[in-house]
Amino acid sequence: MLKNPMSHSFAYEGLMEAVVKYEIAEKIAPEYCSDPILRYNSCLRTIEKEGLQPRIDFDEIY
């Protein structure tokens, strides 16, 4: 899906932001609405499938 290594960390960050929002949406959604949990699960599956990880920050500059 993604070719550039930096794009992996940006995708991870965006998906994790969405996960947080879907957790909030699930709490306020009507009982019959399963959209937030389905989208939440989709984000987590994409992170796992693509092997996405957060960006690693370095303390030292070489």
mmCIF file of the N, C-alpha and C atoms, coordinates in Angstrom:
data_MODEL
# 
_entry.id   MODEL 
# 
loop_
_atom_site.group_PDB 
_atom_site.id 
_atom_site.type_symbol 
_atom_site.label_atom_id 
_atom_site.label_alt_id 
_atom_site.label_comp_id 
_atom_site.label_asym_id 
_atom_site.label_entity_id 
_atom_site.label_seq_id 
_atom_site.pdbx_PDB_ins_code 
_atom_site.Cartn_x 
_atom_site.Cartn_y 
_atom_site.Cartn_z 
_atom_site.occupancy 
_atom_site.B_iso_or_equiv 
_atom_site.pdbx_formal_charge 
_atom_site.auth_seq_id 
_atom_site.auth_comp_id 
_atom_site.auth_asym_id 
_atom_site.auth_atom_id 
_atom_site.pdbx_PDB_model_num 
ATOM 1   N N  . MET A 1 1  ? 0.819   -1.186 0.000  1.00 0.00 ? 1  MET A N  1 
ATOM 2   C CA . MET A 1 1  ? 0.000   0.000  0.000  1.00 0.00 ? 1  MET A CA 1 
ATOM 3   C C  . MET A 1 1  ? 0.864   1.251  0.000  1.00 0.00 ? 1  MET A C  1 
ATOM 4   N N  . LEU A 1 2  ? 1.770   1.366  0.953  1.00 0.00 ? 2  LEU A N  1 
ATOM 5   C CA . LEU A 1 2  ? 2.603   2.564  1.060  1.00 0.00 ? 2  LEU A CA 1 
ATOM 6   C C  . LEU A 1 2  ? 4.037   2.221  0.713  1.00 0.00 ? 2  LEU A C  1 
ATOM 7   N N  . LYS A 1 3  ? 4.685   3.077  -0.052 1.00 0.00 ? 3  LYS A N  1 
ATOM 8   C CA . LYS A 1 3  ? 6.051   2.814  -0.503 1.00 0.00 ? 3  LYS A CA 1 
ATOM 9   C C  . LYS A 1 3  ? 7.095   3.569  0.319  1.00 0.00 ? 3  LYS A C  1 
ATOM 10  N N  . ASN A 1 4  ? 6.830   4.805  0.660  1.00 0.00 ? 4  ASN A N  1 
ATOM 11  C CA . ASN A 1 4  ? 7.781   5.652  1.375  1.00 0.00 ? 4  ASN A CA 1 
ATOM 12  C C  . ASN A 1 4  ? 7.753   5.329  2.869  1.00 0.00 ? 4  ASN A C  1 
ATOM 13  N N  . PRO A 1 5  ? 8.910   5.040  3.493  1.00 0.00 ? 5  PRO A N  1 
ATOM 14  C CA . PRO A 1 5  ? 8.930   4.714  4.928  1.00 0.00 ? 5  PRO A CA 1 
ATOM 15  C C  . PRO A 1 5  ? 8.310   5.786  5.825  1.00 0.00 ? 5  PRO A C  1 
ATOM 16  N N  . MET A 1 6  ? 8.510   7.062  5.494  1.00 0.00 ? 6  MET A N  1 
ATOM 17  C CA . MET A 1 6  ? 7.915   8.129  6.304  1.00 0.00 ? 6  MET A CA 1 
ATOM 18  C C  . MET A 1 6  ? 6.396   8.122  6.208  1.00 0.00 ? 6  MET A C  1 
ATOM 19  N N  . SER A 1 7  ? 5.874   7.711  5.071  1.00 0.00 ? 7  SER A N  1 
ATOM 20  C CA . SER A 1 7  ? 4.425   7.689  4.929  1.00 0.00 ? 7  SER A CA 1 
ATOM 21  C C  . SER A 1 7  ? 3.798   6.665  5.867  1.00 0.00 ? 7  SER A C  1 
ATOM 22  N N  . HIS A 1 8  ? 4.550   5.642  6.250  1.00 0.00 ? 8  HIS A N  1 
ATOM 23  C CA . HIS A 1 8  ? 4.047   4.640  7.194  1.00 0.00 ? 8  HIS A CA 1 
ATOM 24  C C  . HIS A 1 8  ? 3.731   5.290  8.537  1.00 0.00 ? 8  HIS A C  1 
ATOM 25  N N  . SER A 1 9  ? 4.641   6.120  9.031  1.00 0.00 ? 9  SER A N  1 
ATOM 26  C CA . SER A 1 9  ? 4.414   6.742  10.334 1.00 0.00 ? 9  SER A CA 1 
ATOM 27  C C  . SER A 1 9  ? 3.300   7.783  10.264 1.00 0.00 ? 9  SER A C  1 
ATOM 28  N N  . PHE A 1 10 ? 3.196   8.491  9.140  1.00 0.00 ? 10 PHE A N  1 
ATOM 29  C CA . PHE A 1 10 ? 2.108   9.457  9.003  1.00 0.00 ? 10 PHE A CA 1 
ATOM 30  C C  . PHE A 1 10 ? 0.764   8.743  8.922  1.00 0.00 ? 10 PHE A C  1 
ATOM 31  N N  . ALA A 1 11 ? 0.716   7.631  8.210  1.00 0.00 ? 11 ALA A N  1 
ATOM 32  C CA . ALA A 1 11 ? -0.515  6.851  8.124  1.00 0.00 ? 11 ALA A CA 1 
ATOM 33  C C  . ALA A 1 11 ? -0.888  6.317  9.505  1.00 0.00 ? 11 ALA A C  1 
ATOM 34  N N  . TYR A 1 12 ? 0.103   5.826  10.247 1.00 0.00 ? 12 TYR A N  1 
ATOM 35  C CA . TYR A 1 12 ? -0.143  5.318  11.597 1.00 0.00 ? 12 TYR A CA 1 
ATOM 36  C C  . TYR A 1 12 ? -0.754  6.411  12.474 1.00 0.00 ? 12 TYR A C  1 
ATOM 37  N N  . GLU A 1 13 ? -0.157  7.589  12.447 1.00 0.00 ? 13 GLU A N  1 
ATOM 38  C CA . GLU A 1 13 ? -0.652  8.691  13.278 1.00 0.00 ? 13 GLU A CA 1 
ATOM 39  C C  . GLU A 1 13 ? -2.085  9.078  12.904 1.00 0.00 ? 13 GLU A C  1 
ATOM 40  N N  . GLY A 1 14 ? -2.360  9.142  11.618 1.00 0.00 ? 14 GLY A N  1 
ATOM 41  C CA . GLY A 1 14 ? -3.708  9.488  11.169 1.00 0.00 ? 14 GLY A CA 1 
ATOM 42  C C  . GLY A 1 14 ? -4.734  8.444  11.569 1.00 0.00 ? 14 GLY A C  1 
ATOM 43  N N  . LEU A 1 15 ? -4.375  7.181  11.419 1.00 0.00 ? 15 LEU A N  1 
ATOM 44  C CA . LEU A 1 15 ? -5.296  6.109  11.794 1.00 0.00 ? 15 LEU A CA 1 
ATOM 45  C C  . LEU A 1 15 ? -5.523  6.073  13.303 1.00 0.00 ? 15 LEU A C  1 
ATOM 46  N N  . MET A 1 16 ? -4.487  6.329  14.081 1.00 0.00 ? 16 MET A N  1 
ATOM 47  C CA . MET A 1 16 ? -4.655  6.330  15.534 1.00 0.00 ? 16 MET A CA 1 
ATOM 48  C C  . MET A 1 16 ? -5.512  7.504  15.998 1.00 0.00 ? 16 MET A C  1 
ATOM 49  N N  . GLU A 1 17 ? -5.398  8.640  15.318 1.00 0.00 ? 17 GLU A N  1 
ATOM 50  C CA . GLU A 1 17 ? -6.284  9.767  15.620 1.00 0.00 ? 17 GLU A CA 1 
ATOM 51  C C  . GLU A 1 17 ? -7.737  9.376  15.348 1.00 0.00 ? 17 GLU A C  1 
ATOM 52  N N  . ALA A 1 18 ? -7.945  8.676  14.240 1.00 0.00 ? 18 ALA A N  1 
ATOM 53  C CA . ALA A 1 18 ? -9.293  8.228  13.897 1.00 0.00 ? 18 ALA A CA 1 
ATOM 54  C C  . ALA A 1 18 ? -9.810  7.231  14.940 1.00 0.00 ? 18 ALA A C  1 
ATOM 55  N N  . VAL A 1 19 ? -8.951  6.336  15.410 1.00 0.00 ? 19 VAL A N  1 
ATOM 56  C CA . VAL A 1 19 ? -9.345  5.355  16.421 1.00 0.00 ? 19 VAL A CA 1 
ATOM 57  C C  . VAL A 1 19 ? -9.881  6.074  17.665 1.00 0.00 ? 19 VAL A C  1 
ATOM 58  N N  . VAL A 1 20 ? -9.188  7.100  18.106 1.00 0.00 ? 20 VAL A N  1 
ATOM 59  C CA . VAL A 1 20 ? -9.621  7.860  19.286 1.00 0.00 ? 20 VAL A CA 1 
ATOM 60  C C  . VAL A 1 20 ? -10.997 8.483  19.043 1.00 0.00 ? 20 VAL A C  1 
ATOM 61  N N  . LYS A 1 21 ? -11.178 9.050  17.866 1.00 0.00 ? 21 LYS A N  1 
ATOM 62  C CA . LYS A 1 21 ? -12.459 9.690  17.547 1.00 0.00 ? 21 LYS A CA 1 
ATOM 63  C C  . LYS A 1 21 ? -13.584 8.658  17.449 1.00 0.00 ? 21 LYS A C  1 
ATOM 64  N N  . TYR A 1 22 ? -13.290 7.485  16.892 1.00 0.00 ? 22 TYR A N  1 
ATOM 65  C CA . TYR A 1 22 ? -14.311 6.440  16.801 1.00 0.00 ? 22 TYR A CA 1 
ATOM 66  C C  . TYR A 1 22 ? -14.668 5.878  18.171 1.00 0.00 ? 22 TYR A C  1 
ATOM 67  N N  . GLU A 1 23 ? -13.726 5.857  19.105 1.00 0.00 ? 23 GLU A N  1 
ATOM 68  C CA . GLU A 1 23 ? -14.036 5.441  20.478 1.00 0.00 ? 23 GLU A CA 1 
ATOM 69  C C  . GLU A 1 23 ? -15.038 6.412  21.106 1.00 0.00 ? 23 GLU A C  1 
ATOM 70  N N  . ILE A 1 24 ? -14.830 7.695  20.857 1.00 0.00 ? 24 ILE A N  1 
ATOM 71  C CA . ILE A 1 24 ? -15.751 8.716  21.371 1.00 0.00 ? 24 ILE A CA 1 
ATOM 72  C C  . ILE A 1 24 ? -17.114 8.577  20.695 1.00 0.00 ? 24 ILE A C  1 
ATOM 73  N N  . ALA A 1 25 ? -17.097 8.396  19.386 1.00 0.00 ? 25 ALA A N  1 
ATOM 74  C CA . ALA A 1 25 ? -18.338 8.278  18.619 1.00 0.00 ? 25 ALA A CA 1 
ATOM 75  C C  . ALA A 1 25 ? -19.146 7.059  19.057 1.00 0.00 ? 25 ALA A C  1 
ATOM 76  N N  . GLU A 1 26 ? -18.457 5.978  19.379 1.00 0.00 ? 26 GLU A N  1 
ATOM 77  C CA . GLU A 1 26 ? -19.175 4.766  19.806 1.00 0.00 ? 26 GLU A CA 1 
ATOM 78  C C  . GLU A 1 26 ? -19.966 5.023  21.084 1.00 0.00 ? 26 GLU A C  1 
ATOM 79  N N  . LYS A 1 27 ? -19.413 5.831  21.979 1.00 0.00 ? 27 LYS A N  1 
ATOM 80  C CA . LYS A 1 27 ? -20.083 6.110  23.258 1.00 0.00 ? 27 LYS A CA 1 
ATOM 81  C C  . LYS A 1 27 ? -21.332 6.960  23.086 1.00 0.00 ? 27 LYS A C  1 
ATOM 82  N N  . ILE A 1 28 ? -21.362 7.804  22.055 1.00 0.00 ? 28 ILE A N  1 
ATOM 83  C CA . ILE A 1 28 ? -22.514 8.691  21.885 1.00 0.00 ? 28 ILE A CA 1 
ATOM 84  C C  . ILE A 1 28 ? -23.454 8.257  20.761 1.00 0.00 ? 28 ILE A C  1 
ATOM 85  N N  . ALA A 1 29 ? -23.069 7.223  20.016 1.00 0.00 ? 29 ALA A N  1 
ATOM 86  C CA . ALA A 1 29 ? -23.890 6.749  18.901 1.00 0.00 ? 29 ALA A CA 1 
ATOM 87  C C  . ALA A 1 29 ? -25.122 6.008  19.430 1.00 0.00 ? 29 ALA A C  1 
ATOM 88  N N  . PRO A 1 30 ? -26.200 6.036  18.660 1.00 0.00 ? 30 PRO A N  1 
ATOM 89  C CA . PRO A 1 30 ? -27.372 5.238  19.045 1.00 0.00 ? 30 PRO A CA 1 
ATOM 90  C C  . PRO A 1 30 ? -27.003 3.751  19.125 1.00 0.00 ? 30 PRO A C  1 
ATOM 91  N N  . GLU A 1 31 ? -27.721 3.036  19.927 1.00 0.00 ? 31 GLU A N  1 
ATOM 92  C CA . GLU A 1 31 ? -27.425 1.620  20.163 1.00 0.00 ? 31 GLU A CA 1 
ATOM 93  C C  . GLU A 1 31 ? -27.436 0.789  18.875 1.00 0.00 ? 31 GLU A C  1 
ATOM 94  N N  . TYR A 1 32 ? -28.303 1.126  17.940 1.00 0.00 ? 32 TYR A N  1 
ATOM 95  C CA . TYR A 1 32 ? -28.437 0.361  16.706 1.00 0.00 ? 32 TYR A CA 1 
ATOM 96  C C  . TYR A 1 32 ? -27.371 0.713  15.653 1.00 0.00 ? 32 TYR A C  1 
ATOM 97  N N  . CYS A 1 33 ? -26.576 1.734  15.905 1.00 0.00 ? 33 CYS A N  1 
ATOM 98  C CA . CYS A 1 33 ? -25.578 2.195  14.935 1.00 0.00 ? 33 CYS A CA 1 
ATOM 99  C C  . CYS A 1 33 ? -24.221 1.533  15.216 1.00 0.00 ? 33 CYS A C  1 
ATOM 100 N N  . SER A 1 34 ? -23.780 0.707  14.291 1.00 0.00 ? 34 SER A N  1 
ATOM 101 C CA . SER A 1 34 ? -22.509 0.000  14.478 1.00 0.00 ? 34 SER A CA 1 
ATOM 102 C C  . SER A 1 34 ? -21.357 0.636  13.689 1.00 0.00 ? 34 SER A C  1 
ATOM 103 N N  . ASP A 1 35 ? -21.620 1.744  13.011 1.00 0.00 ? 35 ASP A N  1 
ATOM 104 C CA . ASP A 1 35 ? -20.580 2.379  12.195 1.00 0.00 ? 35 ASP A CA 1 
ATOM 105 C C  . ASP A 1 35 ? -19.297 2.708  12.957 1.00 0.00 ? 35 ASP A C  1 
ATOM 106 N N  . PRO A 1 36 ? -19.385 3.326  14.130 1.00 0.00 ? 36 PRO A N  1 
ATOM 107 C CA . PRO A 1 36 ? -18.128 3.677  14.812 1.00 0.00 ? 36 PRO A CA 1 
ATOM 108 C C  . PRO A 1 36 ? -17.249 2.462  15.119 1.00 0.00 ? 36 PRO A C  1 
ATOM 109 N N  . ILE A 1 37 ? -17.830 1.380  15.597 1.00 0.00 ? 37 ILE A N  1 
ATOM 110 C CA . ILE A 1 37 ? -17.022 0.211  15.942 1.00 0.00 ? 37 ILE A CA 1 
ATOM 111 C C  . ILE A 1 37 ? -16.484 -0.478 14.691 1.00 0.00 ? 37 ILE A C  1 
ATOM 112 N N  . LEU A 1 38 ? -17.248 -0.469 13.612 1.00 0.00 ? 38 LEU A N  1 
ATOM 113 C CA . LEU A 1 38 ? -16.762 -1.059 12.359 1.00 0.00 ? 38 LEU A CA 1 
ATOM 114 C C  . LEU A 1 38 ? -15.592 -0.265 11.797 1.00 0.00 ? 38 LEU A C  1 
ATOM 115 N N  . ARG A 1 39 ? -15.678 1.039  11.847 1.00 0.00 ? 39 ARG A N  1 
ATOM 116 C CA . ARG A 1 39 ? -14.594 1.895  11.351 1.00 0.00 ? 39 ARG A CA 1 
ATOM 117 C C  . ARG A 1 39 ? -13.367 1.813  12.261 1.00 0.00 ? 39 ARG A C  1 
ATOM 118 N N  . TYR A 1 40 ? -13.599 1.730  13.564 1.00 0.00 ? 40 TYR A N  1 
ATOM 119 C CA . TYR A 1 40 ? -12.529 1.547  14.549 1.00 0.00 ? 40 TYR A CA 1 
ATOM 120 C C  . TYR A 1 40 ? -11.756 0.268  14.215 1.00 0.00 ? 40 TYR A C  1 
ATOM 121 N N  . ASN A 1 41 ? -12.493 -0.816 14.029 1.00 0.00 ? 41 ASN A N  1 
ATOM 122 C CA . ASN A 1 41 ? -11.860 -2.097 13.702 1.00 0.00 ? 41 ASN A CA 1 
ATOM 123 C C  . ASN A 1 41 ? -11.108 -2.037 12.376 1.00 0.00 ? 41 ASN A C  1 
ATOM 124 N N  . SER A 1 42 ? -11.660 -1.325 11.418 1.00 0.00 ? 42 SER A N  1 
ATOM 125 C CA . SER A 1 42 ? -11.003 -1.191 10.116 1.00 0.00 ? 42 SER A CA 1 
ATOM 126 C C  . SER A 1 42 ? -9.656  -0.486 10.253 1.00 0.00 ? 42 SER A C  1 
ATOM 127 N N  . CYS A 1 43 ? -9.613  0.544  11.071 1.00 0.00 ? 43 CYS A N  1 
ATOM 128 C CA . CYS A 1 43 ? -8.344  1.257  11.303 1.00 0.00 ? 43 CYS A CA 1 
ATOM 129 C C  . CYS A 1 43 ? -7.312  0.319  11.916 1.00 0.00 ? 43 CYS A C  1 
ATOM 130 N N  . LEU A 1 44 ? -7.712  -0.426 12.929 1.00 0.00 ? 44 LEU A N  1 
ATOM 131 C CA . LEU A 1 44 ? -6.773  -1.333 13.587 1.00 0.00 ? 44 LEU A CA 1 
ATOM 132 C C  . LEU A 1 44 ? -6.304  -2.446 12.653 1.00 0.00 ? 44 LEU A C  1 
ATOM 133 N N  . ARG A 1 45 ? -7.210  -2.956 11.836 1.00 0.00 ? 45 ARG A N  1 
ATOM 134 C CA . ARG A 1 45 ? -6.816  -3.995 10.870 1.00 0.00 ? 45 ARG A CA 1 
ATOM 135 C C  . ARG A 1 45 ? -5.826  -3.457 9.845  1.00 0.00 ? 45 ARG A C  1 
ATOM 136 N N  . THR A 1 46 ? -6.026  -2.226 9.396  1.00 0.00 ? 46 THR A N  1 
ATOM 137 C CA . THR A 1 46 ? -5.106  -1.621 8.434  1.00 0.00 ? 46 THR A CA 1 
ATOM 138 C C  . THR A 1 46 ? -3.726  -1.425 9.057  1.00 0.00 ? 46 THR A C  1 
ATOM 139 N N  . ILE A 1 47 ? -3.682  -0.951 10.291 1.00 0.00 ? 47 ILE A N  1 
ATOM 140 C CA . ILE A 1 47 ? -2.402  -0.779 10.992 1.00 0.00 ? 47 ILE A CA 1 
ATOM 141 C C  . ILE A 1 47 ? -1.674  -2.117 11.076 1.00 0.00 ? 47 ILE A C  1 
ATOM 142 N N  . GLU A 1 48 ? -2.404  -3.162 11.438 1.00 0.00 ? 48 GLU A N  1 
ATOM 143 C CA . GLU A 1 48 ? -1.789  -4.490 11.570 1.00 0.00 ? 48 GLU A CA 1 
ATOM 144 C C  . GLU A 1 48 ? -1.369  -5.051 10.209 1.00 0.00 ? 48 GLU A C  1 
ATOM 145 N N  . LYS A 1 49 ? -2.252  -4.966 9.231  1.00 0.00 ? 49 LYS A N  1 
ATOM 146 C CA . LYS A 1 49 ? -1.972  -5.525 7.899  1.00 0.00 ? 49 LYS A CA 1 
ATOM 147 C C  . LYS A 1 49 ? -0.755  -4.876 7.255  1.00 0.00 ? 49 LYS A C  1 
ATOM 148 N N  . GLU A 1 50 ? -0.653  -3.559 7.387  1.00 0.00 ? 50 GLU A N  1 
ATOM 149 C CA . GLU A 1 50 ? 0.443   -2.821 6.753  1.00 0.00 ? 50 GLU A CA 1 
ATOM 150 C C  . GLU A 1 50 ? 1.695   -2.741 7.619  1.00 0.00 ? 50 GLU A C  1 
ATOM 151 N N  . GLY A 1 51 ? 1.612   -3.242 8.855  1.00 0.00 ? 51 GLY A N  1 
ATOM 152 C CA . GLY A 1 51 ? 2.769   -3.193 9.747  1.00 0.00 ? 51 GLY A CA 1 
ATOM 153 C C  . GLY A 1 51 ? 3.159   -1.770 10.115 1.00 0.00 ? 51 GLY A C  1 
ATOM 154 N N  . LEU A 1 52 ? 2.169   -0.904 10.252 1.00 0.00 ? 52 LEU A N  1 
ATOM 155 C CA . LEU A 1 52 ? 2.437   0.504  10.540 1.00 0.00 ? 52 LEU A CA 1 
ATOM 156 C C  . LEU A 1 52 ? 2.889   0.670  11.985 1.00 0.00 ? 52 LEU A C  1 
ATOM 157 N N  . GLN A 1 53 ? 3.810   1.593  12.193 1.00 0.00 ? 53 GLN A N  1 
ATOM 158 C CA . GLN A 1 53 ? 4.338   1.869  13.523 1.00 0.00 ? 53 GLN A CA 1 
ATOM 159 C C  . GLN A 1 53 ? 4.515   3.372  13.683 1.00 0.00 ? 53 GLN A C  1 
ATOM 160 N N  . PRO A 1 54 ? 4.506   3.824  14.946 1.00 0.00 ? 54 PRO A N  1 
ATOM 161 C CA . PRO A 1 54 ? 4.716   5.260  15.155 1.00 0.00 ? 54 PRO A CA 1 
ATOM 162 C C  . PRO A 1 54 ? 6.123   5.677  14.768 1.00 0.00 ? 54 PRO A C  1 
ATOM 163 N N  . ARG A 1 55 ? 6.260   6.942  14.486 1.00 0.00 ? 55 ARG A N  1 
ATOM 164 C CA . ARG A 1 55 ? 7.559   7.519  14.123 1.00 0.00 ? 55 ARG A CA 1 
ATOM 165 C C  . ARG A 1 55 ? 8.505   7.411  15.308 1.00 0.00 ? 55 ARG A C  1 
ATOM 166 N N  . ILE A 1 56 ? 9.745   7.124  15.034 1.00 0.00 ? 56 ILE A N  1 
ATOM 167 C CA . ILE A 1 56 ? 10.765  7.048  16.068 1.00 0.00 ? 56 ILE A CA 1 
ATOM 168 C C  . ILE A 1 56 ? 11.499  8.383  16.094 1.00 0.00 ? 56 ILE A C  1 
ATOM 169 N N  . ASP A 1 57 ? 11.485  9.031  17.235 1.00 0.00 ? 57 ASP A N  1 
ATOM 170 C CA . ASP A 1 57 ? 12.204  10.292 17.399 1.00 0.00 ? 57 ASP A CA 1 
ATOM 171 C C  . ASP A 1 57 ? 13.593  10.001 17.929 1.00 0.00 ? 57 ASP A C  1 
ATOM 172 N N  . PHE A 1 58 ? 14.573  10.688 17.397 1.00 0.00 ? 58 PHE A N  1 
ATOM 173 C CA . PHE A 1 58 ? 15.954  10.524 17.833 1.00 0.00 ? 58 PHE A CA 1 
ATOM 174 C C  . PHE A 1 58 ? 16.349  11.701 18.711 1.00 0.00 ? 58 PHE A C  1 
ATOM 175 N N  . ASP A 1 59 ? 17.026  11.407 19.800 1.00 0.00 ? 59 ASP A N  1 
ATOM 176 C CA . ASP A 1 59 ? 17.489  12.458 20.706 1.00 0.00 ? 59 ASP A CA 1 
ATOM 177 C C  . ASP A 1 59 ? 18.759  13.126 20.200 1.00 0.00 ? 59 ASP A C  1 
ATOM 178 N N  . GLU A 1 60 ? 19.533  12.399 19.432 1.00 0.00 ? 60 GLU A N  1 
ATOM 179 C CA . GLU A 1 60 ? 20.813  12.923 18.963 1.00 0.00 ? 60 GLU A CA 1 
ATOM 180 C C  . GLU A 1 60 ? 20.756  13.201 17.468 1.00 0.00 ? 60 GLU A C  1 
ATOM 181 N N  . ILE A 1 61 ? 21.440  14.235 17.065 1.00 0.00 ? 61 ILE A N  1 
ATOM 182 C CA . ILE A 1 61 ? 21.568  14.558 15.648 1.00 0.00 ? 61 ILE A CA 1 
ATOM 183 C C  . ILE A 1 61 ? 22.986  14.209 15.227 1.00 0.00 ? 61 ILE A C  1 
ATOM 184 N N  . TYR A 1 62 ? 23.096  13.452 14.160 1.00 0.00 ? 62 TYR A N  1 
ATOM 185 C CA . TYR A 1 62 ? 24.431  13.032 13.695 1.00 0.00 ? 62 TYR A CA 1 
ATOM 186 C C  . TYR A 1 62 ? 24.914  13.948 12.608 1.00 0.00 ? 62 TYR A C  1 
# 
